Amino acid sequence: MFVFEDIITMDDRSVQRFLRECNPRDLVLALKGSNNDVAHKIFSNMSSRMAQSIRDDLDITTNVRIRDVEEAQQRIVSVIRDLEEKNELIIIKGGKDEIIA
């Protein structure tokens, strides 16, 4: 079962691919409740302009309900799953799949 924190296991191209499909507001809410590793993985795979915009929004977004954070994270996970079903990105599942780059 893929969860939001599993983004850190994804390759950079896959992260870049799903970021193009995500609502920026969902990214802000999801990052509000994420750990530094996930945030670093996401920020390192977006343009500096978009990263700065998301960081600015994170700074001004306060008093967020945990339910809203979890729902945003679920929407992002749904985007990732949809893209995987369409074979537009790869989720590595516990070493079962071998990848040839």
C-alpha positions in Angstrom: 0.0 0.0 0.0 1.5 3.3 -1.1 1.3 6.2 1.3 2.3 9.8 1.1 5.6 9.3 2.9 6.6 6.7 0.3 7.3 9.5 -2.1 10.9 9.5 -0.9 11.3 6.0 -2.5 10.3 7.3 -5.9 12.7 8.1 -8.7 13.0 11.8 -9.6 11.3 11.5 -13.0 8.3 9.9 -11.4 8.1 12.7 -8.8 8.4 15.3 -11.5 5.6 13.6 -13.4 3.1 13.5 -10.6 3.9 17.1 -9.5 2.7 18.3 -12.9 -0.7 16.8 -12.1 -1.1 18.0 -8.5 -3.1 21.0 -7.3 -0.6 23.5 -5.7 -3.0 24.0 -2.8 -3.0 20.2 -2.1 0.8 20.3 -2.1 0.9 23.1 0.5 -1.6 21.3 2.8 0.2 17.9 2.3 3.6 19.4 3.0 2.3 21.1 6.1 2.0 17.7 7.8 4.9 15.9 6.1 8.4 15.2 7.3 11.6 16.9 6.1 12.6 14.0 3.8 9.4 14.1 1.9 9.5 17.9 1.6 13.1 17.8 0.4 12.2 15.2 -2.3 9.3 17.2 -3.5 11.1 20.6 -3.5 14.2 19.2 -5.3 12.0 18.0 -8.1 10.2 21.2 -9.0 11.3 24.5 -10.5 12.9 27.0 -8.2 10.0 29.4 -8.9 7.3 26.8 -8.0 9.3 25.8 -4.9 9.5 29.4 -3.7 5.8 29.9 -4.3 4.9 26.7 -2.3 7.3 27.8 0.5 5.7 31.2 0.6 2.3 29.6 0.8 3.5 27.3 3.6 4.7 30.3 5.6 1.4 32.0 5.5 -0.8 28.9 5.9 -1.5 28.5 9.6 -4.0 26.6 11.8 -4.6 23.7 9.4 -6.8 20.9 10.4 -5.1 17.4 10.4 -8.1 16.1 8.5 -7.4 18.7 5.7 -3.7 17.7 5.6 -4.6 14.0 5.4 -7.2 14.6 2.6 -4.7 16.6 0.6 -2.1 13.8 1.0 -4.7 11.2 -0.1 -5.5 13.3 -3.2 -1.8 13.3 -4.1 -1.5 9.6 -3.5 -4.6 9.1 -5.8 -2.8 11.1 -8.6 0.3 8.9 -8.1 -1.8 5.7 -8.3 -3.7 6.9 -11.4 -0.4 7.7 -13.2 1.0 4.3 -12.2 -2.1 2.5 -13.6 -1.5 4.4 -16.9 2.2 3.3 -16.8 3.3 7.0 -16.7 5.4 6.4 -13.6 6.8 3.6 -11.5 6.3 2.8 -7.9 8.9 0.4 -6.5 7.1 -2.2 -4.4 9.4 -3.8 -1.8 12.0 -5.0 -4.2 9.6 -7.2 -6.2 10.1 -5.2 -9.4 13.5 -4.8 -11.0 14.0 -1.7 -13.0 16.3 -1.2 -16.0 17.2 2.4 -16.4 
